[in-house]
């Protein structure tokens, strides 16, 4: 959620810039961005040799994922 809010609220110059603003490793942020791209949440604008993540939509609805937890025998 913080990643999406940062893309929305701040001017991002590159994936590296986004990672720095989030205080996270660039490769981890890139993995998250790939998933968001595959799910249609973001696009990448290419400028020179940089990829700049941008939101595809103005409004994003996030549906919680509910997993059924199996009890482990004691």
C-alpha positions as CSV (number, residue, x, y, z in Angstrom):
1,X,0.0,0.0,0.0
2,X,2.8,2.4,0.8
3,X,4.4,1.7,-2.6
4,X,1.2,2.7,-4.4
5,X,0.7,5.8,-2.2
6,X,4.3,6.9,-2.9
7,X,3.8,6.5,-6.7
8,X,0.6,8.5,-6.4
9,X,1.8,11.3,-4.1
10,X,5.4,11.9,-5.1
11,X,7.3,12.6,-8.2
12,X,9.2,9.4,-9.0
13,X,12.3,9.7,-11.3
14,X,13.1,5.9,-11.5
15,X,12.7,2.6,-9.8
16,X,15.9,3.4,-7.8
17,X,14.4,6.7,-6.7
18,X,11.2,5.0,-5.6
19,X,13.2,2.4,-3.6
20,X,15.2,5.2,-1.9
21,X,12.1,7.1,-1.0
22,X,10.6,3.9,0.5
23,X,13.8,2.9,2.3
24,X,13.8,-0.5,0.6
25,X,16.1,-2.5,-1.6
26,X,15.8,-1.8,-5.3
27,X,15.4,-5.4,-6.3
28,X,12.6,-6.0,-3.8
29,X,10.7,-2.9,-5.0
30,X,11.2,-4.1,-8.6
31,X,9.7,-7.5,-7.8
32,X,6.6,-5.7,-6.2
33,X,6.4,-3.4,-9.3
34,X,6.4,-6.4,-11.7
35,X,3.5,-8.0,-9.8
36,X,1.6,-4.7,-9.9
37,X,2.3,-4.3,-13.6
38,X,1.1,-7.9,-14.3
39,X,-2.1,-7.2,-12.3
40,X,-2.8,-4.0,-14.3
41,X,-2.2,-1.6,-11.4
42,X,0.8,0.3,-12.9
43,X,2.6,1.0,-16.1
44,X,6.1,2.0,-16.8
45,X,7.1,5.1,-18.7
46,X,10.5,4.9,-20.3
47,X,12.6,8.0,-20.2
48,X,16.2,7.7,-21.4
49,X,17.4,4.5,-19.8
50,X,15.0,4.7,-16.8
51,X,11.7,3.1,-16.1
52,X,9.3,5.2,-14.2
53,X,6.4,3.5,-12.5
54,X,3.0,5.3,-12.9
55,X,-0.5,4.3,-11.8
56,X,-2.8,3.1,-14.6
57,X,-5.9,4.2,-12.8
58,X,-7.0,7.1,-10.7
59,X,-8.9,4.9,-8.3
60,X,-7.8,1.5,-7.1
61,X,-10.0,-0.9,-5.2
62,X,-8.1,-3.3,-3.0
63,X,-9.9,-6.5,-2.0
64,X,-8.4,-8.3,1.0
65,X,-7.2,-11.8,0.5
66,X,-8.6,-14.2,3.0
67,X,-6.8,-17.5,3.5
68,X,-8.2,-20.4,5.4
69,X,-5.8,-21.5,8.1
70,X,-5.5,-25.2,8.7
71,X,-5.1,-26.4,12.3
72,X,-1.9,-28.2,13.0
73,X,-2.2,-31.2,15.3
74,X,-0.4,-30.7,18.6
